[in-house]
Amino acid sequence: MSNEPIAYIVDDDPALRDAVCTLLESVAIRSRAFADAEALLQSGVLARPGPACLLADVRMPGISGMTLLERMRDAGIEIPTIVITGYGDIPMAVRAMKLGAVDFITKPLNAQAFLELVQNTLHKAGTGLGPDADVDATLQRYRALTPREQQVFQALTAGQTNRMIADALGISVRTAEFHRASLMKKMQAKNLADLTLARVTIQDRLPKEPTRAP
């Protein structure tokens, strides 16, 4: 049925494609996999009506995940896209978000986190709940941070370590770690990838410089 949610997967790794499809089928989510972006674009499925999402590996031979996002943007194709990146490839994920991806997840995939992400994305696609709702909620959490936590938030998502943050702010490493733990909880971030996603989500609404803490 055209209104039944479906997830499209494009990845050049056949083992990963099979694993993802099997995982999605375990929770009754239909899926269709493609070995490369060219096959996906030629299939015409992105124009299919009904709730859907796309899972795309960032690094693929031929048309990369980044180029795929650019082509979709230029063609006016609007389908919620989750990019799959290698561990530590956060800068690439940030770039993908700026090109229109709605979220990203790193390899190796955590089954529970992955399924929750896909289910939430398909739910939003089906209800018409757009990205503005995520932006508003994330911005509200950011504004609830103390001025010092906002400084640490921006430093962390810029790639700085606890030691670098401590030196820059004139505080101890332990204090930097305390602020990090506190802001992670307030931002509902399980890891640095979640925090980076939050930064990208609200980037356009953030002040150029965080409020200075005393």
C-alpha positions, 0 to 999 in steps of 0.5 A, spaced: 500 500 500 502 506 498 501 509 505 504 504 508 511 507 511 517 504 508 525 506 509 530 506 503 537 504 504 543 506 500 549 503 502 555 499 498 556 494 503 551 488 502 552 485 509 550 492 512 544 492 507 542 485 509 543 487 516 539 493 516 533 490 512 533 484 517 533 489 523 527 493 520 523 487 518 523 485 525 519 491 527 514 490 521 518 496 517 518 495 510 524 496 507 528 497 500 535 497 499 540 499 493 547 498 492 548 505 490 545 512 489 545 511 482 540 505 482 536 509 488 535 515 483 533 511 477 528 507 481 524 513 482 522 511 489 523 518 492 517 521 488 513 515 491 507 518 496 506 516 503 511 516 509 518 514 507 525 515 510 532 514 507 538 511 510 544 513 506 551 512 507 556 518 507 562 515 503 560 510 497 563 509 491 560 513 485 555 518 487 557 519 495 552 520 500 554 528 500 553 528 492 546 525 493 544 530 498 546 535 494 542 532 488 536 531 492 536 538 494 537 541 487 531 537 485 526 539 490 526 532 493 524 532 500 524 525 504 527 525 511 534 522 510 538 519 516 546 519 514 550 513 516 557 515 518 563 512 520 565 512 528 569 519 529 566 522 522 562 527 525 564 533 521 562 529 515 555 528 519 555 536 520 556 537 513 550 532 511 545 536 516 547 542 513 545 539 506 538 537 509 539 531 512 535 530 518 539 526 523 545 521 523 548 515 526 555 512 527 557 505 525 557 500 528 550 501 529 546 500 535 540 496 534 535 499 539 538 506 537 537 505 530 530 502 530 528 508 535 531 513 530 527 510 524 521 509 527 521 517 530 523 519 523 517 515 519 512 517 525 514 525 523 513 523 516 507 520 517 504 526 521 507 531 517 511 534 523 516 538 520 523 540 523 521 546 526 518 542 532 525 539 533 528 546 532 524 549 537 524 543 543 532 543 542 533 551 542 528 551 549 533 546 552 539 550 550 536 556 553 535 552 559 543 552 560 547 556 564 551 561 561 557 557 563 554 550 560 553 554 553 560 556 553 562 548 554 556 546 549 559 550 543 566 548 545 565 541 545 561 541 539 567 545 536 571 539 537 575 541 543 577 536 549 575 537 556 582 539 557 582 545 552 575 547 554 578 548 561 584 551 559 580 556 555 575 558 560 580 558 566 577 552 570 579 545 572 578 539 568 574 536 573 569 543 573 569 542 565 567 535 566 562 537 571 559 542 566 559 537 560 555 532 564 550 537 566 549 540 559 548 533 556 543 531 561 539 538 560 540 537 552 538 530 553 544 527 549 546 520 550 553 522 547 557 527 543 554 525 536 547 527 539 550 534 542 553 535 535 546 534 532 543 539 537 548 544 535 547 543 527 539 543 529 539 550 532 545 553 529 542 559 525 538 561 531 544 561 536 548 568 538 555 568 534 558 568 541 555 565 547 553 569 553 559 570 557 560 566 564 563 570 570 
